[in-house]
Amino acid sequence: MLGMVGVPEPHTGWTFITNHARVLAAIADNPNVRIRDIAARCRLTERAVQRIISDLEQDGYLSHTRDGRTNTYRIEPDKVLRHPAEAGLSVAALLSLLVQDETERAKNPVAP
């Protein structure tokens, strides 16, 4: 079935990573990333990404500054994850699992 242009194919079933974590990882990878690019990377709609960014900002995990038409996001790395099962784990600990550092990325580039 062909989807509408710009709307990612829906995913069915469960996943290990939440959409909030995926969006946060995309921002950690590039603090100046555009919502359109986050949506493409995470296979979400732009509207869903906007809602997730709003959630993350509202709860203090993320903030942004605007320079012209560009947003620069700032993640709060020491903020603790929300779920009681992850009590004591920081955003930085989560992102260390989800985002390759520059040296690893240079050794193992991701194919487009």
C-alpha positions as CSV (number, residue, x, y, z in Angstrom):
1,M,0.0,0.0,0.0
2,L,1.4,3.4,-1.0
3,G,1.4,6.1,1.7
4,M,0.9,9.8,1.3
5,V,4.0,11.8,0.4
6,G,5.8,12.9,3.6
7,V,3.8,10.5,5.8
8,P,5.9,7.6,7.0
9,E,4.7,4.1,6.8
10,P,3.0,3.2,10.0
11,H,4.7,0.6,12.3
12,T,2.7,-2.1,13.9
13,G,3.7,-4.1,17.0
14,W,5.9,-3.1,19.9
15,T,9.3,-1.6,19.9
16,F,12.2,-1.3,22.4
17,I,12.6,2.5,22.0
18,T,9.9,5.1,22.5
19,N,9.3,7.9,20.0
20,H,10.3,10.4,22.7
21,A,13.7,8.7,23.0
22,R,14.1,8.5,19.2
23,V,13.4,12.3,18.9
24,L,15.8,13.1,21.8
25,A,18.5,11.0,20.2
26,A,18.1,12.8,16.8
27,I,18.5,16.1,18.6
28,A,21.5,14.9,20.6
29,D,23.0,13.9,17.3
30,N,22.5,17.4,15.8
31,P,21.2,20.3,18.1
32,N,20.2,22.3,15.0
33,V,18.3,19.6,13.3
34,R,15.0,20.6,11.6
35,I,11.7,19.0,12.6
36,R,11.3,17.8,9.1
37,D,14.6,15.9,9.4
38,I,13.7,14.5,12.8
39,A,10.4,13.2,11.4
40,A,12.1,11.5,8.4
41,R,14.8,9.9,10.7
42,C,12.3,8.7,13.3
43,R,9.6,7.8,10.7
44,L,7.1,10.1,12.4
45,T,4.9,12.9,11.1
46,E,6.2,16.5,11.7
47,R,3.1,17.1,13.9
48,A,4.0,14.1,16.1
49,V,7.6,15.4,16.4
50,Q,6.3,18.8,17.4
51,R,4.1,17.2,20.1
52,I,7.0,15.2,21.4
53,I,9.4,18.2,21.5
54,S,6.6,20.1,23.4
55,D,6.3,17.3,25.9
56,L,10.1,17.2,26.4
57,E,10.3,21.0,26.8
58,Q,7.3,21.1,29.2
59,D,9.0,18.6,31.5
60,G,12.4,20.2,31.4
61,Y,14.3,17.6,29.3
62,L,14.8,20.0,26.4
63,S,14.9,23.7,25.7
64,H,15.5,25.7,22.5
65,T,16.7,29.1,21.4
66,R,15.6,30.6,18.1
67,D,18.1,32.2,15.7
68,G,16.1,33.5,12.6
69,R,14.4,30.4,11.3
70,T,16.7,27.9,13.0
71,N,16.1,26.3,16.4
72,T,19.1,25.2,18.5
73,Y,18.0,22.6,21.1
74,R,19.7,22.0,24.4
75,I,19.2,18.7,26.2
76,E,19.4,18.6,30.0
77,P,21.8,15.6,30.4
78,D,21.5,15.3,34.2
79,K,17.7,15.2,34.3
80,V,16.5,11.8,35.5
81,L,14.3,9.6,33.4
82,R,10.6,9.6,34.3
83,H,9.6,6.0,34.9
84,P,10.1,4.6,38.4
85,A,11.9,1.5,36.9
86,E,14.6,3.8,35.6
87,A,14.9,5.8,38.8
88,G,18.3,7.3,39.0
89,L,19.2,6.9,35.3
90,S,19.9,10.2,33.6
91,V,19.2,11.4,30.1
92,A,22.9,11.2,29.4
93,A,22.9,7.5,30.3
94,L,20.1,6.8,27.9
95,L,21.6,8.9,25.1
96,S,24.9,7.0,25.5
97,L,23.1,3.9,24.4
98,L,21.3,5.6,21.5
99,V,23.8,8.0,19.9
100,Q,27.1,6.9,18.5
101,D,30.0,9.2,19.5
102,E,32.0,10.9,16.7
103,T,34.8,8.4,16.7
104,E,32.5,5.4,16.4
105,R,30.5,7.2,13.6
106,A,33.8,7.8,11.7
107,K,34.7,4.1,11.9
108,N,31.1,2.9,11.1
109,P,29.3,5.4,8.9
110,V,25.6,4.8,8.5
111,A,24.5,4.2,4.9
112,P,22.0,6.7,3.7
